[in-house]
Amino acid sequence: MINLKKKLGFAKRGVTFLEYKREQLMFQIRKYWKQYLSYRKKYFNLFRIALITLNLSYKENGKRIFNLISILSKIQYGVSVNINYYKELGNLVPKIDYKFLREEKLPPYSFENTSFHLDDLYSILKDLFTNVIQLAEREDILLKLAFNFKNINRRINSLNNIIIPSQEIEIKKIKEILEESERENFVRLKKTKELINK
């Protein structure tokens, strides 16, 4: 019975600790959700502007020149991506570091025969790429936090609905057995005393 009471106390302390952790996770989820919505709004706005600029430069340059510029850009530009992880509230959180690598200082197209929208498109796409990475980081963090929140909820529910009630029932049964045994012993002692007195 002493062991059961210790286990029950441990389970109740576990519920308290898990509820505290759940509150911390909720705080983090709210924080990252606001950031996610902000980056998502910015992403859709940049994406819309990029498509409009792309369409304008495509109209002015034509398909052939635009494809040629695209091929030359692949040769001239590259991207270096490095993903590092750090821990936050027991979760591995990604931090993506990236760099645009350029072979040449000049763009892969001439200024004479091409649209000025290409320069705008380059800077817009750079901002869009940065925003996509930040959005992906926030989304990954939110998914991990939501998964942990679900696990903690499941643990709290199993402790509150299964483990703690079953231990309380066992303790109650043991108490009833001990009380019944005490009553029987009391009756025996009383009868023994009566027999001795006669």
PLY file of the C-alpha trace (Angstrom):
ply
format ascii 1.0
element vertex 198
property float x
property float y
property float z
element edge 197
property int vertex1
property int vertex2
end_header
0.00 0.00 0.00
2.89 2.37 0.78
4.34 1.68 -2.68
0.96 2.35 -4.29
0.68 5.67 -2.43
4.18 6.61 -3.61
3.26 5.71 -7.19
0.04 7.72 -6.91
1.93 10.76 -5.59
4.48 10.39 -8.37
1.71 10.18 -10.99
0.02 13.33 -9.61
3.32 15.22 -9.64
3.83 13.98 -13.21
0.45 15.44 -14.22
1.40 18.79 -12.65
4.74 18.82 -14.48
3.16 17.83 -17.82
0.50 20.53 -17.46
3.27 23.10 -16.88
5.11 21.81 -19.96
1.87 21.95 -21.98
1.42 25.63 -21.01
4.99 26.38 -22.13
4.35 24.61 -25.44
1.13 26.60 -25.95
3.07 29.83 -25.38
5.68 28.77 -27.97
3.00 27.66 -30.46
1.25 31.03 -30.20
4.56 32.88 -30.67
5.60 30.89 -33.73
2.06 30.90 -35.16
2.10 34.73 -35.27
5.51 34.67 -36.97
4.31 31.99 -39.40
1.24 34.02 -40.40
3.40 37.11 -40.91
5.92 35.26 -43.13
3.09 33.51 -44.99
1.40 36.82 -45.80
4.72 38.28 -46.94
5.39 35.15 -49.03
2.10 35.36 -50.93
2.61 39.07 -51.54
6.17 38.54 -52.86
5.04 35.57 -54.94
2.30 37.67 -56.56
4.75 40.49 -57.32
7.30 37.99 -58.69
4.72 36.47 -61.04
3.64 39.89 -62.30
7.26 40.96 -62.87
8.07 37.63 -64.50
5.11 38.03 -66.85
6.14 41.60 -67.76
9.75 40.63 -68.50
8.56 37.55 -70.42
6.31 39.77 -72.58
9.10 42.21 -73.38
11.90 39.69 -74.01
10.08 36.75 -75.55
10.38 33.03 -74.88
13.70 32.38 -76.66
15.69 35.15 -74.96
14.11 34.44 -71.60
15.08 30.73 -71.80
18.63 31.68 -72.81
18.93 34.06 -69.83
17.58 31.30 -67.57
20.24 28.83 -68.79
23.03 31.37 -68.35
21.77 32.18 -64.85
22.03 28.52 -63.86
25.69 28.56 -64.85
26.48 31.85 -63.12
24.50 31.54 -59.89
24.50 28.87 -57.22
23.24 28.37 -53.69
25.05 27.04 -50.64
22.72 25.68 -47.93
23.72 24.60 -44.42
21.19 23.33 -41.86
22.03 23.48 -38.14
19.82 22.31 -35.29
19.50 23.68 -31.76
17.27 22.63 -28.88
14.33 24.68 -27.69
11.95 23.21 -25.08
13.21 19.73 -25.87
12.63 20.12 -29.63
15.28 20.14 -32.32
14.76 23.41 -34.17
16.32 23.94 -37.61
18.32 27.02 -38.53
18.97 27.25 -42.27
21.99 29.26 -43.38
22.29 29.90 -47.09
24.37 32.00 -49.45
23.94 32.97 -53.08
27.13 32.17 -54.96
27.98 34.21 -58.05
30.67 33.42 -60.58
30.61 36.86 -62.19
29.82 40.35 -60.96
27.70 41.21 -63.98
24.26 39.73 -64.66
23.97 36.97 -67.30
22.22 39.28 -69.76
22.98 42.50 -71.57
21.34 45.76 -70.56
20.77 46.80 -74.14
18.25 44.26 -75.42
16.56 43.08 -72.23
13.77 44.40 -70.03
14.49 46.40 -66.88
11.99 44.06 -65.18
14.72 41.39 -65.05
16.66 43.43 -62.47
13.52 43.82 -60.39
12.76 40.13 -60.78
16.24 39.20 -59.51
15.87 41.23 -56.28
12.25 40.04 -55.78
13.27 36.39 -56.19
16.12 36.86 -53.73
13.66 38.22 -51.13
11.18 35.46 -51.98
13.81 32.76 -51.45
14.78 34.26 -48.07
11.13 34.40 -47.07
10.48 30.80 -48.18
13.34 29.59 -45.95
12.04 31.54 -42.95
8.52 30.23 -43.60
9.82 26.64 -43.83
11.70 27.03 -40.51
8.55 28.27 -38.74
6.41 25.55 -40.28
8.83 22.82 -39.16
8.94 24.26 -35.63
5.13 24.44 -35.49
4.77 20.83 -36.65
7.21 19.61 -33.99
5.56 21.66 -31.25
2.11 20.39 -32.29
3.37 16.79 -32.24
4.85 17.28 -28.74
1.65 18.98 -27.57
-0.37 16.00 -28.80
1.95 13.55 -26.98
1.79 15.52 -23.74
-2.02 15.72 -23.95
-2.17 11.96 -24.47
0.08 11.37 -21.43
-1.96 13.72 -19.23
-5.20 12.05 -20.32
-3.83 8.56 -19.66
-2.58 9.62 -16.21
-5.85 11.38 -15.30
-8.25 8.84 -16.80
-6.49 5.48 -16.43
-3.44 5.32 -14.17
-4.47 7.60 -11.26
-8.06 6.24 -11.00
-6.84 2.61 -11.13
-4.28 3.29 -8.38
-6.90 5.07 -6.28
-9.24 2.08 -6.71
-6.45 -0.33 -5.68
-5.63 1.78 -2.61
-9.33 1.89 -1.71
-9.62 -1.91 -2.06
-6.55 -2.46 0.11
-7.94 -0.05 2.74
-11.26 -1.92 2.75
-9.46 -5.26 3.13
-7.33 -3.88 5.98
-10.40 -2.39 7.71
-12.27 -5.69 7.34
-9.26 -7.54 8.75
-9.08 -5.06 11.65
-12.78 -5.57 12.45
-12.35 -9.35 12.37
-9.34 -9.10 14.69
-11.27 -6.81 17.01
-14.17 -9.27 17.14
-11.77 -12.18 17.77
-10.00 -10.28 20.54
-13.35 -9.36 22.09
-14.55 -12.97 22.01
-11.22 -14.21 23.34
-11.43 -11.69 26.19
-14.99 -12.81 26.96
-13.90 -16.47 27.03
-10.97 -15.64 29.31
-13.26 -13.66 31.67
-15.74 -16.57 31.96
0 1
1 2
2 3
3 4
4 5
5 6
6 7
7 8
8 9
9 10
10 11
11 12
12 13
13 14
14 15
15 16
16 17
17 18
18 19
19 20
20 21
21 22
22 23
23 24
24 25
25 26
26 27
27 28
28 29
29 30
30 31
31 32
32 33
33 34
34 35
35 36
36 37
37 38
38 39
39 40
40 41
41 42
42 43
43 44
44 45
45 46
46 47
47 48
48 49
49 50
50 51
51 52
52 53
53 54
54 55
55 56
56 57
57 58
58 59
59 60
60 61
61 62
62 63
63 64
64 65
65 66
66 67
67 68
68 69
69 70
70 71
71 72
72 73
73 74
74 75
75 76
76 77
77 78
78 79
79 80
80 81
81 82
82 83
83 84
84 85
85 86
86 87
87 88
88 89
89 90
90 91
91 92
92 93
93 94
94 95
95 96
96 97
97 98
98 99
99 100
100 101
101 102
102 103
103 104
104 105
105 106
106 107
107 108
108 109
109 110
110 111
111 112
112 113
113 114
114 115
115 116
116 117
117 118
118 119
119 120
120 121
121 122
122 123
123 124
124 125
125 126
126 127
127 128
128 129
129 130
130 131
131 132
132 133
133 134
134 135
135 136
136 137
137 138
138 139
139 140
140 141
141 142
142 143
143 144
144 145
145 146
146 147
147 148
148 149
149 150
150 151
151 152
152 153
153 154
154 155
155 156
156 157
157 158
158 159
159 160
160 161
161 162
162 163
163 164
164 165
165 166
166 167
167 168
168 169
169 170
170 171
171 172
172 173
173 174
174 175
175 176
176 177
177 178
178 179
179 180
180 181
181 182
182 183
183 184
184 185
185 186
186 187
187 188
188 189
189 190
190 191
191 192
192 193
193 194
194 195
195 196
196 197
